[in-house]
Amino acid sequence: MEEQSVTFGTTTEGAEIYYTTDGSIPSKENGTKYTGAILVTGTPGQNVTTTIKAMAVKDGMRNSD
């Protein structure tokens, strides 16, 4: 597969999702705010491994795991 879209969601109204693609733990300070599908690209005939970590954040609540 040459490319794949990855999507996230949360049922917590008003929560924001932050993610990383380098294996680090995401946060507001160390992450990218999720605004839509993340495109993971590859090269035909080669295996590609991408680690995406994500968490939901909302003021007044504990961050998701």
All heavy atoms as TSV, in Angstrom:
chain	resi	resn	atom	element	x	y	z
A	1	MET	N	N	0.847	-1.174	0.000
A	1	MET	CA	C	0.000	0.000	0.000
A	1	MET	C	C	0.895	1.240	0.000
A	1	MET	O	O	1.840	1.335	0.770
A	1	MET	CB	C	-0.919	-0.013	1.223
A	1	MET	CG	C	-1.857	1.146	1.274
A	1	MET	SD	S	-2.993	1.109	2.672
A	1	MET	CE	C	-3.985	-0.276	2.237
A	2	GLU	N	N	0.574	2.190	-0.839
A	2	GLU	CA	C	1.397	3.384	-0.949
A	2	GLU	C	C	1.062	4.455	0.083
A	2	GLU	O	O	1.919	5.186	0.516
A	2	GLU	CB	C	1.287	3.956	-2.353
A	2	GLU	CG	C	1.863	3.016	-3.391
A	2	GLU	CD	C	1.747	3.573	-4.780
A	2	GLU	OE1	O	1.808	4.800	-4.929
A	2	GLU	OE2	O	1.612	2.778	-5.709
A	3	GLU	N	N	-0.205	4.552	0.446
A	3	GLU	CA	C	-0.586	5.524	1.468
A	3	GLU	C	C	-1.833	5.052	2.198
A	3	GLU	O	O	-2.611	4.251	1.680
A	3	GLU	CB	C	-0.814	6.907	0.873
A	3	GLU	CG	C	-1.887	6.985	-0.162
A	3	GLU	CD	C	-1.999	8.374	-0.769
A	3	GLU	OE1	O	-0.974	8.979	-1.107
A	3	GLU	OE2	O	-3.133	8.842	-0.890
A	4	GLN	N	N	-1.967	5.558	3.409
A	4	GLN	CA	C	-3.104	5.184	4.241
A	4	GLN	C	C	-3.483	6.393	5.081
A	4	GLN	O	O	-2.619	7.126	5.568
A	4	GLN	CB	C	-2.717	4.013	5.144
A	4	GLN	CG	C	-3.826	3.497	5.993
A	4	GLN	CD	C	-3.413	2.261	6.772
A	4	GLN	OE1	O	-2.256	1.889	6.821
A	4	GLN	NE2	N	-4.370	1.618	7.399
A	5	SER	N	N	-4.782	6.608	5.272
A	5	SER	CA	C	-5.271	7.686	6.127
A	5	SER	C	C	-5.603	7.128	7.504
A	5	SER	O	O	-6.215	6.069	7.609
A	5	SER	CB	C	-6.540	8.300	5.547
A	5	SER	OG	O	-6.238	9.207	4.542
A	6	VAL	N	N	-5.207	7.856	8.535
A	6	VAL	CA	C	-5.490	7.472	9.914
A	6	VAL	C	C	-6.335	8.586	10.524
A	6	VAL	O	O	-5.993	9.768	10.419
A	6	VAL	CB	C	-4.187	7.284	10.723
A	6	VAL	CG1	C	-4.491	6.931	12.166
A	6	VAL	CG2	C	-3.300	6.239	10.078
A	7	THR	N	N	-7.454	8.199	11.156
A	7	THR	CA	C	-8.313	9.193	11.797
A	7	THR	C	C	-8.504	8.868	13.276
A	7	THR	O	O	-8.376	7.716	13.689
A	7	THR	CB	C	-9.694	9.265	11.117
A	7	THR	OG1	O	-10.313	7.982	11.179
A	7	THR	CG2	C	-9.586	9.703	9.663
A	8	PHE	N	N	-8.781	9.897	14.050
A	8	PHE	CA	C	-9.028	9.771	15.482
A	8	PHE	C	C	-10.357	10.422	15.814
A	8	PHE	O	O	-10.844	11.270	15.077
A	8	PHE	CB	C	-7.948	10.484	16.314
A	8	PHE	CG	C	-6.570	9.962	16.123
A	8	PHE	CD1	C	-5.622	10.692	15.429
A	8	PHE	CD2	C	-6.200	8.731	16.628
A	8	PHE	CE1	C	-4.341	10.224	15.262
A	8	PHE	CE2	C	-4.924	8.239	16.457
A	8	PHE	CZ	C	-3.992	8.994	15.774
A	9	GLY	N	N	-10.891	10.077	16.968
A	9	GLY	CA	C	-12.104	10.713	17.450
A	9	GLY	C	C	-12.201	10.598	18.955
A	9	GLY	O	O	-11.506	9.801	19.579
A	10	THR	N	N	-13.038	11.440	19.530
A	10	THR	CA	C	-13.304	11.395	20.963
A	10	THR	C	C	-14.784	11.701	21.191
A	10	THR	O	O	-15.390	12.451	20.424
A	10	THR	CB	C	-12.427	12.401	21.742
A	10	THR	OG1	O	-12.778	12.340	23.130
A	10	THR	CG2	C	-12.579	13.824	21.249
A	11	THR	N	N	-15.350	11.097	22.214
A	11	THR	CA	C	-16.747	11.366	22.544
A	11	THR	C	C	-16.876	12.477	23.581
A	11	THR	O	O	-17.984	12.851	23.947
A	11	THR	CB	C	-17.436	10.088	23.076
A	11	THR	OG1	O	-16.727	9.610	24.212
A	11	THR	CG2	C	-17.479	9.013	22.001
A	12	THR	N	N	-15.754	13.010	24.048
A	12	THR	CA	C	-15.765	14.088	25.035
A	12	THR	C	C	-15.913	15.424	24.317
A	12	THR	O	O	-14.996	15.864	23.618
A	12	THR	CB	C	-14.485	14.082	25.883
A	12	THR	OG1	O	-14.359	12.812	26.524
A	12	THR	CG2	C	-14.516	15.178	26.935
A	13	GLU	N	N	-17.072	16.042	24.478
A	13	GLU	CA	C	-17.333	17.315	23.817
A	13	GLU	C	C	-16.324	18.371	24.252
A	13	GLU	O	O	-16.034	18.522	25.443
A	13	GLU	CB	C	-18.748	17.787	24.145
A	13	GLU	CG	C	-19.174	19.007	23.366
A	13	GLU	CD	C	-20.611	19.395	23.630
A	13	GLU	OE1	O	-21.423	18.526	23.964
A	13	GLU	OE2	O	-20.914	20.588	23.501
A	14	GLY	N	N	-15.745	19.073	23.287
A	14	GLY	CA	C	-14.800	20.141	23.582
A	14	GLY	C	C	-13.363	19.688	23.760
A	14	GLY	O	O	-12.480	20.517	23.941
A	15	ALA	N	N	-13.108	18.384	23.716
A	15	ALA	CA	C	-11.733	17.889	23.865
A	15	ALA	C	C	-10.971	18.081	22.561
A	15	ALA	O	O	-11.544	18.059	21.472
A	15	ALA	CB	C	-11.731	16.414	24.246
A	16	GLU	N	N	-9.675	18.280	22.686
A	16	GLU	CA	C	-8.787	18.376	21.528
A	16	GLU	C	C	-7.861	17.174	21.541
A	16	GLU	O	O	-7.499	16.669	22.605
A	16	GLU	CB	C	-7.962	19.659	21.588
A	16	GLU	CG	C	-8.805	20.913	21.533
A	16	GLU	CD	C	-7.972	22.172	21.659
A	16	GLU	OE1	O	-6.914	22.150	22.337
A	16	GLU	OE2	O	-8.379	23.194	21.085
A	17	ILE	N	N	-7.456	16.737	20.374
A	17	ILE	CA	C	-6.542	15.599	20.254
A	17	ILE	C	C	-5.198	16.109	19.758
A	17	ILE	O	O	-5.130	16.902	18.818
A	17	ILE	CB	C	-7.107	14.540	19.285
A	17	ILE	CG1	C	-8.418	13.975	19.830
A	17	ILE	CG2	C	-6.085	13.428	19.042
A	17	ILE	CD1	C	-9.136	13.034	18.885
A	18	TYR	N	N	-4.139	15.647	20.420
A	18	TYR	CA	C	-2.769	15.943	20.003
A	18	TYR	C	C	-2.078	14.621	19.707
A	18	TYR	O	O	-2.339	13.625	20.384
A	18	TYR	CB	C	-2.015	16.696	21.108
A	18	TYR	CG	C	-2.520	18.105	21.275
A	18	TYR	CD1	C	-3.607	18.381	22.082
A	18	TYR	CD2	C	-1.919	19.146	20.588
A	18	TYR	CE1	C	-4.099	19.668	22.211
A	18	TYR	CE2	C	-2.402	20.451	20.710
A	18	TYR	CZ	C	-3.488	20.700	21.524
A	18	TYR	OH	O	-3.963	21.972	21.650
A	19	TYR	N	N	-1.201	14.611	18.706
A	19	TYR	CA	C	-0.534	13.367	18.326
A	19	TYR	C	C	0.929	13.600	17.969
A	19	TYR	O	O	1.340	14.734	17.687
A	19	TYR	CB	C	-1.265	12.707	17.147
A	19	TYR	CG	C	-1.109	13.449	15.841
A	19	TYR	CD1	C	-0.096	13.119	14.939
A	19	TYR	CD2	C	-1.980	14.474	15.495
A	19	TYR	CE1	C	0.047	13.800	13.744
A	19	TYR	CE2	C	-1.840	15.148	14.305
A	19	TYR	CZ	C	-0.824	14.812	13.425
A	19	TYR	OH	O	-0.674	15.489	12.251
A	20	THR	N	N	1.697	12.509	17.995
A	20	THR	CA	C	3.082	12.507	17.540
A	20	THR	C	C	3.285	11.329	16.595
A	20	THR	O	O	2.545	10.351	16.641
A	20	THR	CB	C	4.087	12.378	18.707
A	20	THR	OG1	O	3.856	11.133	19.387
A	20	THR	CG2	C	3.968	13.527	19.699
A	21	THR	N	N	4.290	11.430	15.754
A	21	THR	CA	C	4.625	10.344	14.837
A	21	THR	C	C	6.053	9.846	15.045
A	21	THR	O	O	6.540	9.043	14.264
A	21	THR	CB	C	4.458	10.784	13.368
A	21	THR	OG1	O	5.288	11.926	13.129
A	21	THR	CG2	C	3.009	11.107	13.048
A	22	ASP	N	N	6.701	10.322	16.107
A	22	ASP	CA	C	8.085	9.907	16.368
A	22	ASP	C	C	8.206	8.977	17.572
A	22	ASP	O	O	9.297	8.710	18.057
A	22	ASP	CB	C	8.989	11.130	16.554
A	22	ASP	CG	C	8.594	11.977	17.764
A	22	ASP	OD1	O	7.643	11.613	18.489
A	22	ASP	OD2	O	9.252	13.014	17.970
A	23	GLY	N	N	7.073	8.497	18.086
A	23	GLY	CA	C	7.092	7.576	19.224
A	23	GLY	C	C	7.081	8.260	20.577
A	23	GLY	O	O	6.944	7.606	21.599
A	24	SER	N	N	7.201	9.593	20.604
A	24	SER	CA	C	7.200	10.312	21.881
A	24	SER	C	C	5.757	10.462	22.382
A	24	SER	O	O	4.795	10.307	21.635
A	24	SER	CB	C	7.859	11.683	21.731
A	24	SER	OG	O	7.127	12.494	20.834
A	25	ILE	N	N	5.636	10.775	23.666
A	25	ILE	CA	C	4.319	10.943	24.282
A	25	ILE	C	C	3.769	12.308	23.886
A	25	ILE	O	O	4.423	13.330	24.088
A	25	ILE	CB	C	4.419	10.807	25.813
A	25	ILE	CG1	C	4.886	9.399	26.163
A	25	ILE	CG2	C	3.078	11.123	26.472
A	25	ILE	CD1	C	5.198	9.190	27.623
A	26	PRO	N	N	2.561	12.340	23.313
A	26	PRO	CA	C	2.010	13.621	22.877
A	26	PRO	C	C	1.506	14.484	24.036
A	26	PRO	O	O	1.120	13.979	25.080
A	26	PRO	CB	C	0.851	13.214	21.973
A	26	PRO	CG	C	0.455	11.859	22.450
A	26	PRO	CD	C	1.700	11.217	22.984
A	27	SER	N	N	1.537	15.778	23.830
A	27	SER	CA	C	1.001	16.763	24.763
A	27	SER	C	C	0.728	18.029	23.960
A	27	SER	O	O	1.056	18.105	22.777
A	27	SER	CB	C	1.993	17.054	25.888
A	27	SER	OG	O	3.145	17.702	25.370
A	28	LYS	N	N	0.170	19.043	24.614
A	28	LYS	CA	C	-0.024	20.321	23.930
A	28	LYS	C	C	1.310	20.912	23.495
A	28	LYS	O	O	1.416	21.536	22.453
A	28	LYS	CB	C	-0.752	21.317	24.831
A	28	LYS	CG	C	-2.233	21.105	24.927
A	28	LYS	CD	C	-2.865	22.236	25.718
A	28	LYS	CE	C	-4.372	22.161	25.668
A	28	LYS	NZ	N	-5.000	23.298	26.358
A	29	GLU	N	N	2.333	20.719	24.328
A	29	GLU	CA	C	3.654	21.281	24.059
A	29	GLU	C	C	4.467	20.417	23.103
A	29	GLU	O	O	5.319	20.914	22.381
A	29	GLU	CB	C	4.439	21.451	25.368
A	29	GLU	CG	C	3.828	22.438	26.342
A	29	GLU	CD	C	2.630	21.876	27.105
A	29	GLU	OE1	O	2.527	20.643	27.267
A	29	GLU	OE2	O	1.780	22.678	27.526
A	30	ASN	N	N	4.253	19.097	23.132
A	30	ASN	CA	C	5.046	18.169	22.328
A	30	ASN	C	C	4.108	17.334	21.457
A	30	ASN	O	O	3.948	16.147	21.668
A	30	ASN	CB	C	5.878	17.244	23.230
A	30	ASN	CG	C	6.669	16.243	22.416
A	30	ASN	OD1	O	7.282	16.594	21.421
A	30	ASN	ND2	N	6.658	14.990	22.818
A	31	GLY	N	N	3.468	17.972	20.544
A	31	GLY	CA	C	2.561	17.255	19.674
A	31	GLY	C	C	1.961	18.178	18.640
A	31	GLY	O	O	2.136	19.387	18.696
A	32	THR	N	N	1.246	17.579	17.724
A	32	THR	CA	C	0.554	18.324	16.686
A	32	THR	C	C	-0.934	18.218	16.963
A	32	THR	O	O	-1.441	17.114	17.220
A	32	THR	CB	C	0.862	17.711	15.297
A	32	THR	OG1	O	2.280	17.755	15.082
A	32	THR	CG2	C	0.149	18.464	14.193
A	33	LYS	N	N	-1.629	19.347	16.917
A	33	LYS	CA	C	-3.071	19.330	17.140
A	33	LYS	C	C	-3.732	18.642	15.944
A	33	LYS	O	O	-3.490	18.988	14.795
A	33	LYS	CB	C	-3.610	20.747	17.306
A	33	LYS	CG	C	-5.078	20.784	17.643
A	33	LYS	CD	C	-5.530	22.206	17.868
A	33	LYS	CE	C	-7.017	22.257	18.142
A	33	LYS	NZ	N	-7.458	23.646	18.338
A	34	TYR	N	N	-4.570	17.664	16.249
A	34	TYR	CA	C	-5.261	16.905	15.213
A	34	TYR	C	C	-6.401	17.733	14.642
A	34	TYR	O	O	-7.255	18.221	15.379
A	34	TYR	CB	C	-5.798	15.603	15.817
A	34	TYR	CG	C	-6.619	14.780	14.862
A	34	TYR	CD1	C	-5.999	14.040	13.857
A	34	TYR	CD2	C	-7.989	14.736	14.960
A	34	TYR	CE1	C	-6.746	13.281	12.976
A	34	TYR	CE2	C	-8.747	13.979	14.094
A	34	TYR	CZ	C	-8.123	13.254	13.103
A	34	TYR	OH	O	-8.853	12.502	12.222
A	35	THR	N	N	-6.391	17.903	13.318
A	35	THR	CA	C	-7.451	18.665	12.654
A	35	THR	C	C	-8.114	17.863	11.541
A	35	THR	O	O	-9.080	18.326	10.944
A	35	THR	CB	C	-6.905	19.983	12.066
A	35	THR	OG1	O	-5.847	19.674	11.143
A	35	THR	CG2	C	-6.380	20.898	13.161
A	36	GLY	N	N	-7.603	16.685	11.254
A	36	GLY	CA	C	-8.165	15.844	10.203
A	36	GLY	C	C	-7.275	14.648	9.960
A	36	GLY	O	O	-6.247	14.480	10.619
A	37	ALA	N	N	-7.667	13.820	9.012
A	37	ALA	CA	C	-6.952	12.568	8.738
A	37	ALA	C	C	-5.456	12.797	8.545
A	37	ALA	O	O	-5.035	13.779	7.936
A	37	ALA	CB	C	-7.531	11.903	7.496
A	38	ILE	N	N	-4.658	11.871	9.091
A	38	ILE	CA	C	-3.207	11.897	8.946
A	38	ILE	C	C	-2.860	10.937	7.820
A	38	ILE	O	O	-3.246	9.767	7.842
A	38	ILE	CB	C	-2.514	11.450	10.248
A	38	ILE	CG1	C	-2.915	12.347	11.405
A	38	ILE	CG2	C	-1.003	11.419	10.070
A	38	ILE	CD1	C	-2.549	11.788	12.765
A	39	LEU	N	N	-2.120	11.417	6.835
A	39	LEU	CA	C	-1.739	10.586	5.704
A	39	LEU	C	C	-0.376	9.960	5.970
A	39	LEU	O	O	0.601	10.658	6.233
A	39	LEU	CB	C	-1.688	11.420	4.425
A	39	LEU	CG	C	-1.430	10.669	3.138
A	39	LEU	CD1	C	-2.533	9.652	2.868
A	39	LEU	CD2	C	-1.310	11.643	1.974
A	40	VAL	N	N	-0.322	8.631	5.951
A	40	VAL	CA	C	0.934	7.898	6.119
A	40	VAL	C	C	1.308	7.375	4.740
A	40	VAL	O	O	0.544	6.636	4.124
A	40	VAL	CB	C	0.776	6.727	7.115
A	40	VAL	CG1	C	2.072	5.946	7.237
A	40	VAL	CG2	C	0.328	7.249	8.476
A	41	THR	N	N	2.467	7.785	4.248
A	41	THR	CA	C	2.876	7.398	2.901
A	41	THR	C	C	4.002	6.380	2.932
A	41	THR	O	O	4.735	6.280	3.908
A	41	THR	CB	C	3.336	8.624	2.088
A	41	THR	OG1	O	4.428	9.243	2.760
A	41	THR	CG2	C	2.216	9.626	1.930
A	42	GLY	N	N	4.118	5.650	1.855
A	42	GLY	CA	C	5.156	4.642	1.745
A	42	GLY	C	C	5.626	4.519	0.307
A	42	GLY	O	O	5.203	5.263	-0.568
A	43	THR	N	N	6.483	3.560	0.071
A	43	THR	CA	C	7.021	3.275	-1.248
A	43	THR	C	C	6.497	1.922	-1.694
A	43	THR	O	O	6.576	0.959	-0.928
A	43	THR	CB	C	8.568	3.261	-1.202
A	43	THR	OG1	O	9.007	4.524	-0.688
A	43	THR	CG2	C	9.154	3.038	-2.571
A	44	PRO	N	N	5.969	1.829	-2.905
A	44	PRO	CA	C	5.456	0.544	-3.381
A	44	PRO	C	C	6.489	-0.573	-3.238
A	44	PRO	O	O	7.662	-0.382	-3.545
A	44	PRO	CB	C	5.141	0.806	-4.850
A	44	PRO	CG	C	4.927	2.276	-4.939
A	44	PRO	CD	C	5.869	2.873	-3.925
A	45	GLY	N	N	6.047	-1.716	-2.700
A	45	GLY	CA	C	6.927	-2.870	-2.553
A	45	GLY	C	C	7.776	-2.863	-1.297
A	45	GLY	O	O	8.535	-3.799	-1.065
A	46	GLN	N	N	7.682	-1.832	-0.462
A	46	GLN	CA	C	8.463	-1.759	0.768
A	46	GLN	C	C	7.531	-1.637	1.961
A	46	GLN	O	O	6.507	-0.973	1.901
A	46	GLN	CB	C	9.416	-0.562	0.745
A	46	GLN	CG	C	10.485	-0.665	-0.320
A	46	GLN	CD	C	11.460	0.508	-0.244
A	46	GLN	OE1	O	11.385	1.349	0.648
A	46	GLN	NE2	N	12.375	0.563	-1.189
A	47	ASN	N	N	7.924	-2.279	3.061
A	47	ASN	CA	C	7.168	-2.153	4.306
A	47	ASN	C	C	7.525	-0.843	4.993
A	47	ASN	O	O	8.691	-0.454	5.009
A	47	ASN	CB	C	7.475	-3.308	5.252
A	47	ASN	CG	C	6.897	-4.612	4.767
A	47	ASN	OD1	O	5.851	-4.643	4.145
A	47	ASN	ND2	N	7.584	-5.705	5.047
A	48	VAL	N	N	6.533	-0.199	5.558
A	48	VAL	CA	C	6.736	1.045	6.295
A	48	VAL	C	C	6.052	0.904	7.638
A	48	VAL	O	O	4.912	0.449	7.714
A	48	VAL	CB	C	6.137	2.251	5.533
A	48	VAL	CG1	C	6.233	3.508	6.367
A	48	VAL	CG2	C	6.814	2.438	4.200
A	49	THR	N	N	6.746	1.268	8.701
A	49	THR	CA	C	6.163	1.266	10.032
A	49	THR	C	C	6.183	2.695	10.563
A	49	THR	O	O	7.231	3.325	10.593
A	49	THR	CB	C	6.952	0.350	10.986
A	49	THR	OG1	O	6.939	-0.963	10.462
A	49	THR	CG2	C	6.345	0.360	12.372
A	50	THR	N	N	5.017	3.185	10.955
A	50	THR	CA	C	4.904	4.516	11.538
A	50	THR	C	C	4.164	4.382	12.853
A	50	THR	O	O	3.084	3.811	12.904
A	50	THR	CB	C	4.129	5.472	10.603
A	50	THR	OG1	O	4.798	5.553	9.356
A	50	THR	CG2	C	4.017	6.858	11.211
A	51	THR	N	N	4.755	4.898	13.920
A	51	THR	CA	C	4.111	4.878	15.234
A	51	THR	C	C	3.426	6.212	15.460
A	51	THR	O	O	4.073	7.254	15.458
A	51	THR	CB	C	5.149	4.624	16.344
A	51	THR	OG1	O	5.776	3.368	16.103
A	51	THR	CG2	C	4.496	4.620	17.721
A	52	ILE	N	N	2.115	6.162	15.632
A	52	ILE	CA	C	1.342	7.371	15.923
A	52	ILE	C	C	0.772	7.213	17.329
A	52	ILE	O	O	0.100	6.241	17.621
A	52	ILE	CB	C	0.194	7.562	14.919
A	52	ILE	CG1	C	0.740	7.666	13.494
A	52	ILE	CG2	C	-0.626	8.797	15.288
A	52	ILE	CD1	C	-0.325	7.686	12.429
A	53	LYS	N	N	1.096	8.175	18.184
A	53	LYS	CA	C	0.536	8.188	19.537
A	53	LYS	C	C	-0.349	9.421	19.648
A	53	LYS	O	O	0.002	10.490	19.144
A	53	LYS	CB	C	1.648	8.236	20.589
A	53	LYS	CG	C	2.469	6.963	20.644
A	53	LYS	CD	C	3.435	6.983	21.811
A	53	LYS	CE	C	4.174	5.652	21.896
A	53	LYS	NZ	N	5.010	5.584	23.105
A	54	ALA	N	N	-1.495	9.258	20.301
A	54	ALA	CA	C	-2.439	10.365	20.416
A	54	ALA	C	C	-3.054	10.405	21.803
A	54	ALA	O	O	-3.104	9.394	22.497
A	54	ALA	CB	C	-3.544	10.213	19.369
A	55	MET	N	N	-3.496	11.601	22.193
A	55	MET	CA	C	-4.212	11.750	23.459
A	55	MET	C	C	-5.212	12.883	23.336
A	55	MET	O	O	-5.027	13.811	22.556
A	55	MET	CB	C	-3.263	12.008	24.616
A	55	MET	CG	C	-2.598	13.338	24.615
A	55	MET	SD	S	-1.742	13.556	26.161
A	55	MET	CE	C	-1.923	15.291	26.366
A	56	ALA	N	N	-6.290	12.766	24.105
A	56	ALA	CA	C	-7.313	13.806	24.146
A	56	ALA	C	C	-7.070	14.692	25.359
A	56	ALA	O	O	-6.686	14.209	26.429
A	56	ALA	CB	C	-8.699	13.187	24.207
A	57	VAL	N	N	-7.292	15.998	25.184
A	57	VAL	CA	C	-7.044	16.991	26.233
A	57	VAL	C	C	-8.268	17.893	26.361
A	57	VAL	O	O	-8.828	18.329	25.359
A	57	VAL	CB	C	-5.815	17.858	25.856
A	57	VAL	CG1	C	-5.595	18.952	26.872
A	57	VAL	CG2	C	-4.572	17.016	25.698
A	58	LYS	N	N	-8.673	18.138	27.597
A	58	LYS	CA	C	-9.733	19.111	27.862
A	58	LYS	C	C	-9.479	19.746	29.209
A	58	LYS	O	O	-9.191	19.060	30.184
A	58	LYS	CB	C	-11.111	18.444	27.852
A	58	LYS	CG	C	-12.237	19.434	28.046
A	58	LYS	CD	C	-13.596	18.802	27.922
A	58	LYS	CE	C	-14.677	19.851	28.139
A	58	LYS	NZ	N	-16.005	19.283	28.048
A	59	ASP	N	N	-9.553	21.074	29.249
A	59	ASP	CA	C	-9.343	21.790	30.512
A	59	ASP	C	C	-10.296	21.271	31.565
A	59	ASP	O	O	-11.479	21.013	31.300
A	59	ASP	CB	C	-9.546	23.295	30.312
A	59	ASP	CG	C	-8.422	23.941	29.511
A	59	ASP	OD1	O	-7.325	23.351	29.428
A	59	ASP	OD2	O	-8.656	25.027	28.951
A	60	GLY	N	N	-9.784	21.069	32.783
A	60	GLY	CA	C	-10.597	20.612	33.896
A	60	GLY	C	C	-10.731	19.095	33.968
A	60	GLY	O	O	-11.371	18.578	34.865
A	61	MET	N	N	-10.152	18.384	33.002
A	61	MET	CA	C	-10.212	16.925	32.988
A	61	MET	C	C	-8.797	16.360	32.871
A	61	MET	O	O	-7.887	17.031	32.384
A	61	MET	CB	C	-11.058	16.422	31.806
A	61	MET	CG	C	-12.507	16.838	31.869
A	61	MET	SD	S	-13.477	16.143	30.528
A	61	MET	CE	C	-13.653	14.461	31.087
A	62	ARG	N	N	-8.636	15.136	33.312
A	62	ARG	CA	C	-7.355	14.439	33.175
A	62	ARG	C	C	-7.153	14.078	31.702
A	62	ARG	O	O	-8.093	13.683	31.018
A	62	ARG	CB	C	-7.374	13.183	34.023
A	62	ARG	CG	C	-5.987	12.597	34.263
A	62	ARG	CD	C	-6.081	11.303	34.994
A	62	ARG	NE	N	-6.225	10.311	33.911
A	62	ARG	CZ	C	-6.517	9.058	34.053
A	62	ARG	NH1	N	-6.732	8.569	35.223
A	62	ARG	NH2	N	-6.627	8.250	33.044
A	63	ASN	N	N	-5.919	14.180	31.208
A	63	ASN	CA	C	-5.617	13.810	29.834
A	63	ASN	C	C	-5.841	12.312	29.640
A	63	ASN	O	O	-5.655	11.520	30.560
A	63	ASN	CB	C	-4.171	14.156	29.475
A	63	ASN	CG	C	-3.898	15.631	29.508
A	63	ASN	OD1	O	-4.804	16.450	29.455
A	63	ASN	ND2	N	-2.639	15.997	29.585
A	64	SER	N	N	-6.218	11.925	28.437
A	64	SER	CA	C	-6.413	10.497	28.153
A	64	SER	C	C	-5.072	9.782	28.143
A	64	SER	O	O	-4.016	10.411	28.066
A	64	SER	CB	C	-7.123	10.315	26.815
A	64	SER	OG	O	-6.261	10.696	25.753
A	65	ASP	N	N	-5.112	8.461	28.220
A	65	ASP	CA	C	-3.879	7.660	28.200
A	65	ASP	C	C	-3.350	7.511	26.828
A	65	ASP	O	O	-3.641	7.312	25.847
A	65	ASP	CB	C	-4.129	6.287	28.809
A	65	ASP	CG	C	-4.345	6.407	30.313
A	65	ASP	OD1	O	-3.847	7.352	30.911
A	65	ASP	OD2	O	-5.043	5.534	30.859
